[in-house]
């Protein structure tokens, strides 16, 4: 049963997708401090130096819901303003029933340069661990509307919907999500643009989101009690949800930068066009990254013209596996991280140093349980990009009490479609969700909307918002509102 359209007229406003083109720089020095435009530049010294991630999935208050597996009330990922009007609400159990089979995509354009994956990392064991290095590289995390390639393709009307693989994977894996998230959607004419918000949850990597007792952040003060103060521990914990998210982001970036061969042989592979975000004024070296703009057909009948243009990313290529320029041997690189098996939020994970070589199955099973959503998103991104291999590093702290030094204990290699089957990821369900949300938004008048995952319930809601939302004000200074 399709969600009911409640019909809200938006005030007249000039259509804008964003604040103009910005290259969305990210990843310099592989750190995880975040600033505006979704970048990841920061300072040396580790993942917990600046709290700019705005990963607001952590605040909690104990109460009568202690029986719930999350054991606390989370805050929304974005402030729900009184000016917003709720249009639709869909429960996850309804999303899980959707199905849409989608054919192989058409390749529109490709950009960037790929280095070869260093296969020596496949031979790393707990006895031959390698230190995780801090690598100075630039990688971009540009939202859809600020992508100059998508801007040009939209002018050519190549599709009805435009987005990136990171945004699309969150929507396709929505029923697995526990932490809050939000997607900004702009309808401009007959086109939809799915965007991420600067500094929002798309810019960081979650840790043990699906664990029965997932990591927590300090309890915030009661907003109804002006005398209440937030609990301030004597020493900042490195195992809170926000700290772990920053740490995981740092680890993922640097493992991807470190595990490629930048000096030939084997040679770097240039796609048809250079990196679209790298300006002539840039001096720092680019990370290995290839962008493939791919067109998927969401039409149910031959007469339907509902195509979605997706910017997908690959991180490297595997030497000897064919021509990367033709989509052969492409690789995505990700990393799982171990923090402290005795800490709250560890999710019952076994000690990797003692179990990873001898009982890898137990380690993998625990990670698939505790990080079901994250692994599903990574797998969907790999499938969307047409990658033939996924490389997942197992990276642990050198000392459980120090979140700035890490070691690589192992690297797993798998085919994305095979891993999707292990995770019970059904791509047809994901495409059904995308088609449903697309149809829902196409029924609305032109304007700006926000799709919000409820912080505490398995529900997504669509809000209409003023066109000026998220375009000028400083979002970092505002606190998220608590949803009932």
C-alpha positions as CSV (number, residue, x, y, z in Angstrom):
1,X,0.0,0.0,0.0
2,X,1.5,3.3,-1.1
3,X,1.9,6.0,1.5
4,X,-0.8,8.7,1.4
5,X,0.1,12.0,-0.1
6,X,-1.1,14.8,2.2
7,X,-0.4,17.6,-0.2
8,X,1.5,20.6,1.1
9,X,1.9,23.8,-1.0
10,X,5.4,25.3,-0.7
11,X,5.9,29.1,-0.8
12,X,7.1,30.4,-4.1
13,X,10.8,30.5,-4.2
14,X,13.5,30.3,-6.9
15,X,14.6,26.7,-7.3
16,X,18.1,26.1,-6.0
17,X,20.0,22.9,-5.6
18,X,22.6,24.3,-3.2
19,X,25.0,27.1,-2.6
20,X,26.9,26.8,-5.9
21,X,29.7,24.6,-6.9
22,X,32.3,23.6,-4.3
23,X,34.8,20.9,-4.9
24,X,34.0,19.2,-1.5
25,X,37.6,18.5,-0.7
26,X,38.3,15.8,1.8
27,X,40.8,13.4,3.2
28,X,44.0,15.5,3.4
29,X,46.4,13.8,5.8
30,X,43.9,11.0,6.3
31,X,42.5,12.6,9.4
32,X,38.9,12.6,10.5
33,X,38.2,16.2,11.6
34,X,35.4,17.6,9.5
35,X,34.6,21.1,8.2
36,X,32.0,22.4,5.9
37,X,31.2,21.1,2.4
38,X,31.6,17.5,3.6
39,X,35.4,17.7,3.7
40,X,37.7,15.7,5.8
41,X,40.7,17.9,6.2
42,X,42.1,18.2,9.7
43,X,45.3,18.0,11.8
44,X,47.7,15.3,12.6
45,X,47.4,13.4,15.7
46,X,44.4,11.1,15.6
47,X,40.7,10.9,15.2
48,X,39.5,12.5,18.4
49,X,41.0,16.0,18.1
50,X,38.1,18.0,16.8
51,X,34.5,17.1,17.4
52,X,33.2,18.3,14.1
53,X,31.7,15.1,12.8
54,X,28.2,16.1,14.0
55,X,27.4,12.4,14.1
56,X,24.5,13.0,16.4
57,X,23.4,9.4,16.8
58,X,24.5,9.0,20.4
59,X,22.9,11.1,23.1
60,X,20.8,9.1,25.5
61,X,18.6,9.4,28.5
62,X,17.6,6.4,30.6
63,X,14.0,5.9,31.4
64,X,11.1,3.5,31.2
65,X,12.3,2.1,27.9
66,X,15.3,0.4,29.4
67,X,14.0,-2.9,28.1
68,X,14.6,-1.7,24.6
69,X,17.8,-3.1,23.0
70,X,19.1,0.4,22.3
71,X,18.6,1.1,26.0
72,X,18.4,4.9,25.4
73,X,16.7,7.6,23.4
74,X,18.9,9.0,20.6
75,X,18.7,12.4,19.2
76,X,17.7,13.2,15.6
77,X,20.5,13.7,13.1
78,X,19.0,17.1,12.1
79,X,16.9,19.8,13.9
80,X,13.2,19.3,13.0
81,X,12.2,23.0,12.6
82,X,8.7,24.2,13.3
83,X,8.6,25.5,9.7
84,X,8.9,21.9,8.4
85,X,5.7,20.1,7.4
86,X,5.6,16.3,7.6
87,X,4.2,14.8,4.4
88,X,4.7,11.0,4.6
89,X,5.7,8.3,7.1
90,X,6.7,4.8,6.2
91,X,7.6,2.0,8.6
92,X,10.6,-0.2,7.9
93,X,8.5,-3.4,7.7
94,X,6.7,-2.0,4.7
95,X,10.0,-1.0,3.0
96,X,11.3,-4.5,3.5
97,X,8.5,-6.0,1.3
98,X,9.3,-3.8,-1.8
99,X,10.9,-5.4,-4.8
100,X,12.1,-4.0,-8.2
101,X,14.5,-5.9,-10.5
102,X,16.9,-3.5,-12.2
103,X,19.1,-4.4,-15.2
104,X,22.8,-3.7,-15.6
105,X,23.5,0.0,-15.9
106,X,24.9,2.1,-18.8
107,X,28.2,3.7,-18.3
108,X,28.0,7.4,-19.0
109,X,31.4,8.8,-18.1
110,X,34.5,8.0,-16.0
111,X,36.9,10.2,-14.2
112,X,40.0,10.0,-12.0
113,X,43.2,7.9,-11.6
114,X,43.5,4.5,-10.0
115,X,46.6,2.9,-8.4
116,X,47.0,-0.9,-8.2
117,X,46.0,-2.6,-5.0
118,X,49.0,-3.9,-3.1
119,X,48.4,-7.7,-2.9
120,X,51.0,-8.1,-0.1
121,X,48.3,-6.9,2.3
122,X,46.4,-10.1,1.5
123,X,49.2,-12.0,3.2
124,X,49.2,-10.0,6.5
125,X,48.5,-12.1,9.6
126,X,48.3,-11.4,13.3
127,X,51.9,-12.6,13.5
128,X,53.0,-10.3,10.7
129,X,50.9,-7.2,11.5
130,X,51.7,-3.9,9.9
131,X,51.3,-0.4,11.4
132,X,48.6,1.8,9.9
133,X,50.3,4.8,8.5
134,X,49.2,8.4,8.3
135,X,49.1,9.3,4.6
136,X,48.9,12.8,3.1
137,X,46.3,12.5,0.3
138,X,43.3,14.3,-0.9
139,X,40.0,12.6,-1.4
140,X,36.7,14.3,-2.2
141,X,33.3,13.8,-0.6
142,X,31.3,16.2,-2.7
143,X,27.5,16.1,-2.5
144,X,25.3,15.5,-5.6
145,X,24.3,19.1,-6.4
146,X,27.9,20.4,-6.1
147,X,29.3,17.8,-8.6
148,X,30.1,19.7,-11.9
149,X,29.6,16.5,-13.9
150,X,26.2,15.9,-12.5
151,X,25.3,19.5,-13.1
152,X,26.2,19.1,-16.8
153,X,24.4,15.8,-17.1
154,X,21.3,17.3,-15.5
155,X,21.3,20.1,-18.1
156,X,21.3,17.3,-20.7
157,X,18.3,15.6,-19.0
158,X,20.0,12.2,-19.0
159,X,18.0,11.1,-16.0
160,X,15.1,11.9,-13.6
161,X,17.1,11.3,-10.4
162,X,20.7,12.2,-9.5
163,X,22.6,11.0,-6.5
164,X,25.9,9.3,-5.3
165,X,26.5,5.7,-4.3
166,X,27.1,6.8,-0.6
167,X,23.6,8.4,-0.4
168,X,21.8,5.7,-2.4
169,X,23.3,2.9,-0.3
170,X,21.8,4.4,2.8
171,X,18.4,4.5,1.2
172,X,18.7,1.0,-0.2
173,X,19.8,-0.4,3.2
174,X,17.4,1.8,5.2
175,X,15.6,-1.2,7.0
176,X,19.0,-2.2,8.6
177,X,19.7,1.3,10.0
178,X,19.5,2.0,13.7
179,X,21.3,5.3,13.9
180,X,19.5,8.5,12.6
181,X,20.2,9.9,9.2
182,X,18.7,12.4,6.7
183,X,18.8,13.0,3.0
184,X,18.1,16.4,1.4
185,X,15.9,16.0,-1.7
186,X,15.3,18.8,-4.2
187,X,12.7,18.6,-7.0
188,X,13.7,21.0,-9.8
189,X,11.3,20.6,-12.7
190,X,11.0,16.9,-13.5
191,X,14.4,16.1,-11.9
192,X,15.2,15.0,-8.3
193,X,18.5,15.6,-6.6
194,X,19.4,13.5,-3.5
195,X,22.0,15.3,-1.4
196,X,23.8,14.8,1.8
197,X,24.0,17.6,4.5
198,X,27.4,19.0,5.3
199,X,28.9,17.5,8.4
200,X,26.0,15.1,8.7
201,X,26.1,11.3,9.3
202,X,27.2,10.6,5.7
203,X,30.7,11.9,6.4
204,X,31.6,9.4,9.1
205,X,31.6,5.6,9.5
206,X,29.5,4.0,12.2
207,X,30.8,1.4,14.7
208,X,28.7,-1.5,16.0
209,X,25.5,0.2,15.0
210,X,23.6,-3.0,15.1
211,X,25.0,-4.4,18.3
212,X,22.5,-5.2,21.0
213,X,24.3,-2.8,23.3
214,X,25.9,-0.4,20.8
215,X,28.4,2.4,21.8
216,X,26.9,5.3,23.7
217,X,27.7,9.0,24.1
218,X,27.5,10.9,27.4
219,X,24.0,11.6,28.6
220,X,22.9,15.1,27.5
221,X,21.2,17.5,30.0
222,X,17.4,17.5,30.3
223,X,16.2,20.3,28.0
224,X,13.3,20.9,30.4
225,X,15.6,21.5,33.4
226,X,17.5,24.7,33.0
227,X,19.7,23.8,36.0
228,X,20.8,20.4,34.5
229,X,24.3,20.1,33.2
230,X,25.8,17.5,30.9
231,X,27.9,14.9,32.7
232,X,31.6,15.7,32.2
233,X,33.9,12.8,32.8
234,X,37.3,13.5,34.3
235,X,38.9,12.1,31.1
236,X,37.3,12.1,27.7
237,X,36.3,8.6,26.7
238,X,37.8,7.2,23.5
239,X,35.0,4.6,23.3
240,X,31.9,6.8,22.9
241,X,29.8,6.5,19.8
242,X,31.1,9.8,18.4
243,X,34.8,9.1,19.2
244,X,34.6,5.6,17.7
245,X,33.0,7.0,14.6
246,X,35.8,9.5,14.0
247,X,38.3,6.8,14.7
248,X,36.7,4.4,12.2
249,X,36.6,7.2,9.5
250,X,40.3,7.9,10.1
251,X,41.1,4.2,9.8
252,X,39.1,3.7,6.6
253,X,40.7,6.6,4.9
254,X,44.3,5.7,5.8
255,X,43.9,2.0,5.0
256,X,42.7,2.9,1.5
257,X,45.5,5.3,1.0
258,X,48.2,2.9,2.3
259,X,47.2,-0.3,0.6
260,X,47.8,0.9,-3.0
261,X,51.0,1.0,-5.0
262,X,51.7,4.6,-6.2
263,X,55.1,4.0,-7.7
264,X,55.2,1.8,-10.9
265,X,55.2,-1.0,-11.6
266,X,52.4,-1.7,-11.9
267,X,51.4,1.6,-13.5
268,X,48.6,4.0,-12.5
269,X,45.4,3.8,-14.7
270,X,43.8,7.0,-15.9
271,X,40.1,7.0,-16.7
272,X,38.8,8.9,-19.7
273,X,38.7,12.2,-17.8
274,X,40.8,13.7,-14.9
275,X,39.4,14.1,-11.4
276,X,36.6,16.7,-11.7
277,X,37.1,18.1,-8.2
278,X,40.9,18.7,-8.3
279,X,41.7,22.3,-9.1
280,X,44.9,23.7,-10.6
281,X,45.7,25.5,-7.3
282,X,45.9,22.2,-5.4
283,X,49.4,21.1,-4.4
284,X,48.8,18.0,-2.3
285,X,48.7,14.6,-4.1
286,X,45.4,12.9,-4.9
287,X,44.4,9.6,-3.4
288,X,43.7,6.7,-5.7
289,X,40.0,7.1,-6.8
290,X,37.9,6.5,-9.8
291,X,34.4,8.0,-10.4
292,X,32.0,6.1,-12.7
293,X,28.8,7.9,-13.6
294,X,26.3,5.1,-14.2
295,X,22.7,5.2,-15.4
296,X,20.2,2.7,-14.0
297,X,16.7,2.2,-15.4
298,X,14.0,2.1,-12.7
299,X,11.1,1.8,-15.1
300,X,8.6,-1.0,-14.6
301,X,7.3,-0.9,-18.2
302,X,9.1,-0.1,-21.4
303,X,7.2,3.2,-21.7
304,X,8.3,4.5,-18.3
305,X,11.3,6.9,-18.4
306,X,12.6,6.8,-14.8
307,X,16.3,6.7,-14.9
308,X,18.7,7.4,-12.0
309,X,22.2,8.7,-12.6
310,X,24.6,7.6,-9.8
311,X,28.2,8.8,-9.2
312,X,29.9,5.6,-8.0
313,X,33.5,5.3,-6.7
314,X,36.2,2.6,-6.8
315,X,39.4,2.8,-4.9
316,X,42.0,0.7,-6.8
317,X,42.4,-1.9,-9.4
318,X,43.7,-5.5,-9.2
319,X,46.7,-6.1,-11.5
320,X,46.2,-8.9,-14.0
321,X,42.4,-8.9,-13.8
322,X,41.7,-7.2,-17.1
323,X,41.5,-3.6,-18.3
324,X,40.3,-1.2,-15.5
325,X,39.2,1.3,-18.1
326,X,36.6,-1.2,-19.3
327,X,35.4,-1.9,-15.7
328,X,37.6,-5.0,-15.2
329,X,39.5,-5.8,-12.0
330,X,38.1,-2.8,-10.1
331,X,38.4,-2.8,-6.3
332,X,36.8,-1.1,-3.3
333,X,38.7,-0.9,-0.1
334,X,37.2,-0.7,3.4
335,X,38.2,-1.4,7.0
336,X,36.7,-2.9,10.1
337,X,38.2,-1.8,13.4
338,X,38.6,-3.4,16.8
339,X,38.8,-1.0,19.8
340,X,38.5,-2.7,23.2
341,X,36.8,-6.1,23.6
342,X,36.1,-5.2,27.3
343,X,34.5,-1.8,26.6
344,X,30.8,-1.1,26.6
345,X,29.6,-1.4,23.0
346,X,32.1,-4.0,21.9
347,X,29.2,-6.3,21.0
348,X,30.7,-9.5,22.3
349,X,33.4,-9.5,19.7
350,X,36.2,-12.0,20.2
351,X,39.8,-10.9,20.5
352,X,41.1,-10.5,17.0
353,X,44.7,-11.2,17.7
354,X,43.9,-14.6,19.2
355,X,41.0,-15.6,16.9
356,X,41.4,-13.9,13.5
357,X,43.8,-16.5,12.1
358,X,42.4,-19.6,13.8
359,X,38.7,-18.8,14.0
360,X,38.1,-16.2,11.3
361,X,34.5,-17.4,10.9
362,X,33.6,-16.4,14.4
363,X,35.1,-13.0,13.9
364,X,33.3,-12.5,10.6
365,X,30.0,-13.7,12.1
366,X,30.2,-11.2,14.9
367,X,31.0,-8.3,12.6
368,X,28.1,-9.2,10.3
369,X,25.8,-9.1,13.3
370,X,27.2,-5.9,15.0
371,X,27.8,-4.0,11.7
372,X,25.1,-5.4,9.5
373,X,24.1,-1.9,8.1
374,X,27.6,-0.7,7.5
375,X,28.7,-3.9,5.7
376,X,25.5,-3.9,3.6
377,X,26.1,-0.3,2.6
378,X,29.7,-1.1,1.6
379,X,28.5,-4.0,-0.4
380,X,25.8,-2.1,-2.2
381,X,28.3,0.7,-3.1
382,X,30.6,-1.9,-4.5
383,X,27.9,-3.5,-6.6
384,X,26.7,-0.1,-7.8
385,X,30.2,0.8,-8.9
386,X,30.7,-2.5,-10.7
387,X,33.6,-3.5,-8.6
388,X,34.8,-7.1,-9.0
389,X,36.5,-7.2,-5.6
390,X,36.0,-5.8,-2.1
391,X,39.0,-5.7,0.2
392,X,38.2,-5.3,3.9
393,X,41.0,-4.8,6.4
394,X,40.9,-5.9,10.0
395,X,42.5,-3.1,11.9
396,X,43.0,-2.9,15.7
397,X,44.4,-0.5,18.2
398,X,48.1,-1.1,19.0
399,X,46.9,-0.6,22.6
400,X,43.2,-0.7,23.6
401,X,43.6,2.5,25.6
402,X,45.2,4.5,22.7
403,X,43.0,5.4,19.8
404,X,45.8,7.1,17.8
405,X,48.0,4.1,16.9
406,X,46.7,1.1,14.9
407,X,47.9,-2.1,13.3
408,X,46.7,-4.0,10.3
409,X,46.0,-7.6,11.3
410,X,44.5,-9.1,8.2
411,X,42.8,-8.3,4.9
412,X,39.8,-10.2,3.5
413,X,38.9,-10.4,-0.2
414,X,35.5,-11.2,-1.5
415,X,33.2,-10.6,-4.6
416,X,30.5,-8.0,-3.8
417,X,27.6,-10.2,-5.1
418,X,28.8,-13.2,-3.1
419,X,29.2,-11.1,0.1
420,X,25.7,-9.6,-0.5
421,X,24.3,-13.1,-0.5
422,X,26.1,-13.9,2.8
423,X,24.7,-10.7,4.3
424,X,21.2,-11.4,2.9
425,X,21.3,-8.1,1.0
426,X,18.6,-8.2,-1.7
427,X,19.4,-5.5,-4.3
428,X,15.8,-5.8,-5.6
429,X,14.5,-4.7,-2.3
430,X,16.9,-1.7,-2.3
431,X,15.8,-0.6,-5.7
432,X,12.1,-1.0,-4.7
433,X,12.8,1.4,-1.8
434,X,14.5,3.9,-4.2
435,X,11.6,3.7,-6.7
436,X,9.0,4.2,-3.9
437,X,10.8,7.3,-2.5
438,X,11.2,8.6,-6.1
439,X,7.5,8.2,-6.8
440,X,6.6,9.8,-3.5
441,X,8.8,12.9,-4.3
442,X,7.6,13.2,-7.9
443,X,4.0,13.6,-6.6
444,X,5.2,16.7,-4.7
445,X,5.4,20.2,-6.1
446,X,8.8,21.7,-6.9
447,X,10.8,22.5,-3.8
448,X,13.1,21.1,-1.1
449,X,12.4,18.1,1.1
450,X,14.2,16.2,3.8
451,X,13.9,12.4,4.3
452,X,14.6,11.7,8.0
453,X,15.2,8.4,9.7
454,X,13.6,8.5,13.2
455,X,16.3,8.3,15.8
456,X,14.5,5.8,18.0
457,X,11.9,4.0,15.7
458,X,12.2,2.0,12.5
459,X,10.4,4.7,10.5
460,X,11.4,7.3,7.8
461,X,9.5,10.6,7.4
462,X,9.4,13.0,4.5
463,X,9.3,16.7,5.4
464,X,8.8,19.7,3.1
465,X,11.2,22.5,4.1
466,X,11.9,26.1,3.0
467,X,14.3,26.4,0.0
468,X,16.7,28.4,2.2
469,X,17.2,25.4,4.6
470,X,20.9,24.3,4.9
471,X,22.1,26.9,2.4
472,X,23.4,29.8,4.5
473,X,23.2,29.2,8.2
474,X,25.9,27.5,10.2
475,X,24.6,24.1,11.0
476,X,27.4,23.2,13.3
477,X,26.3,25.7,15.9
478,X,22.9,24.2,16.3
479,X,21.9,21.3,18.5
480,X,19.6,18.6,17.2
481,X,16.0,18.4,18.4
482,X,14.7,15.5,20.4
483,X,12.0,13.6,18.7
484,X,9.2,12.0,20.6
